[in-house]
Amino acid sequence: MEKARKPRVLVAKHGVDGHDRDARLVALAFRDAGFEVVYTGCHQTPKHIVTAAIQEDVDLIWMSINSGEFSDQCEEKLTNGVISTHSENGGDHHEH
């Protein structure tokens, strides 16, 4: 019998925020919950995040925008950039 593939999650930090402690902790939590984790590191653009998600064939994209430097409009623009780029490349979008 074929063993089921672990769900894959891409953990990403986009924008100018260089602090990644939150993303690393979330990546560990996903790993401990049985996910296979792909971590992109800091300073990723929406295009880089989506490209990595497609290349890695992930089931979920988790993004950290936990920075006091971002305004709500900036966070929304970056998040919408990832969503629209992902949709343009044939991806589904389910926001939770």
C-alpha positions as a Markdown table, in Angstrom:
| # | Residue | x | y | z |
|---|---|---|---|---|
| 1 | Met | 0.0 | 0.0 | 0.0 |
| 2 | Glu | 1.3 | 3.5 | -0.9 |
| 3 | Lys | 2.1 | 5.8 | 2.0 |
| 4 | Ala | 0.2 | 9.1 | 1.9 |
| 5 | Arg | 2.2 | 12.2 | 1.3 |
| 6 | Lys | 2.6 | 14.6 | 4.2 |
| 7 | Pro | 0.8 | 17.9 | 3.6 |
| 8 | Arg | 3.3 | 20.6 | 2.5 |
| 9 | Val | 3.4 | 24.1 | 3.7 |
| 10 | Leu | 5.4 | 27.1 | 2.5 |
| 11 | Val | 6.4 | 29.5 | 5.3 |
| 12 | Ala | 7.4 | 32.9 | 4.0 |
| 13 | Lys | 8.3 | 36.3 | 5.2 |
| 14 | His | 7.6 | 39.0 | 2.7 |
| 15 | Gly | 8.5 | 42.7 | 2.5 |
| 16 | Val | 11.2 | 44.4 | 4.4 |
| 17 | Asp | 10.8 | 42.7 | 7.8 |
| 18 | Gly | 14.0 | 41.0 | 8.6 |
| 19 | His | 12.9 | 39.4 | 11.9 |
| 20 | Asp | 12.0 | 35.8 | 11.3 |
| 21 | Arg | 11.5 | 34.3 | 14.8 |
| 22 | Asp | 7.8 | 34.1 | 14.4 |
| 23 | Ala | 8.1 | 32.3 | 11.0 |
| 24 | Arg | 10.7 | 29.8 | 12.4 |
| 25 | Leu | 8.4 | 29.0 | 15.4 |
| 26 | Val | 5.4 | 28.5 | 13.1 |
| 27 | Ala | 7.5 | 26.3 | 10.8 |
| 28 | Leu | 8.5 | 24.1 | 13.8 |
| 29 | Ala | 4.8 | 23.9 | 14.9 |
| 30 | Phe | 3.8 | 22.8 | 11.4 |
| 31 | Arg | 6.6 | 20.2 | 11.3 |
| 32 | Asp | 5.6 | 18.9 | 14.8 |
| 33 | Ala | 2.0 | 18.6 | 13.5 |
| 34 | Gly | 3.2 | 16.3 | 10.7 |
| 35 | Phe | 3.6 | 18.8 | 7.8 |
| 36 | Glu | 6.6 | 19.0 | 5.5 |
| 37 | Val | 7.8 | 22.5 | 5.7 |
| 38 | Val | 9.5 | 24.7 | 3.0 |
| 39 | Tyr | 10.9 | 27.9 | 4.5 |
| 40 | Thr | 11.8 | 30.7 | 2.1 |
| 41 | Gly | 13.6 | 33.1 | 4.5 |
| 42 | Cys | 13.1 | 36.8 | 4.8 |
| 43 | His | 12.6 | 39.6 | 2.3 |
| 44 | Gln | 10.5 | 37.7 | -0.2 |
| 45 | Thr | 8.4 | 39.3 | -2.9 |
| 46 | Pro | 5.0 | 38.0 | -3.8 |
| 47 | Lys | 6.4 | 36.7 | -7.0 |
| 48 | His | 9.2 | 34.8 | -5.2 |
| 49 | Ile | 6.7 | 33.3 | -2.7 |
| 50 | Val | 4.3 | 32.1 | -5.5 |
| 51 | Thr | 7.2 | 30.7 | -7.6 |
| 52 | Ala | 8.5 | 28.7 | -4.6 |
| 53 | Ala | 5.0 | 27.5 | -3.8 |
| 54 | Ile | 4.5 | 26.2 | -7.4 |
| 55 | Gln | 8.0 | 24.7 | -7.6 |
| 56 | Glu | 7.6 | 23.0 | -4.2 |
| 57 | Asp | 4.0 | 21.9 | -4.9 |
| 58 | Val | 2.7 | 23.0 | -1.5 |
| 59 | Asp | -0.8 | 22.6 | -0.2 |
| 60 | Leu | -0.7 | 25.8 | 1.9 |
| 61 | Ile | 1.1 | 29.2 | 2.0 |
| 62 | Trp | 1.7 | 30.7 | 5.4 |
| 63 | Met | 3.0 | 34.3 | 5.3 |
| 64 | Ser | 4.2 | 36.4 | 8.2 |
| 65 | Ile | 3.6 | 40.1 | 8.0 |
| 66 | Asn | 4.2 | 40.7 | 11.7 |
| 67 | Ser | 6.0 | 44.0 | 11.6 |
| 68 | Gly | 5.3 | 47.3 | 13.2 |
| 69 | Glu | 6.8 | 48.9 | 10.0 |
| 70 | Phe | 3.8 | 47.9 | 7.9 |
| 71 | Ser | 0.6 | 49.8 | 7.7 |
| 72 | Asp | -2.6 | 47.9 | 7.1 |
| 73 | Gln | -2.6 | 49.1 | 3.4 |
| 74 | Cys | 1.0 | 47.8 | 2.9 |
| 75 | Glu | 0.1 | 44.4 | 4.4 |
| 76 | Glu | -3.0 | 44.2 | 2.3 |
| 77 | Lys | -1.1 | 45.1 | -0.9 |
| 78 | Leu | 1.6 | 42.4 | -0.2 |
| 79 | Thr | -1.0 | 39.8 | 0.6 |
| 80 | Asn | -3.1 | 40.6 | -2.4 |
| 81 | Gly | 0.0 | 40.5 | -4.5 |
| 82 | Val | 0.6 | 37.0 | -3.5 |
| 83 | Ile | -3.0 | 36.0 | -4.0 |
| 84 | Ser | -3.3 | 37.6 | -7.4 |
| 85 | Thr | 0.1 | 36.2 | -8.6 |
| 86 | His | -0.9 | 32.7 | -7.4 |
| 87 | Ser | -4.3 | 33.0 | -9.1 |
| 88 | Glu | -2.6 | 34.1 | -12.3 |
| 89 | Asn | -0.6 | 30.9 | -12.2 |
| 90 | Gly | -3.6 | 28.6 | -11.7 |
| 91 | Gly | -3.6 | 28.4 | -7.9 |
| 92 | Asp | -6.6 | 28.2 | -5.7 |
| 93 | His | -7.2 | 30.8 | -2.9 |
| 94 | His | -8.8 | 29.9 | 0.4 |
| 95 | Glu | -8.2 | 32.6 | 3.1 |
| 96 | His | -8.4 | 31.5 | 6.7 |
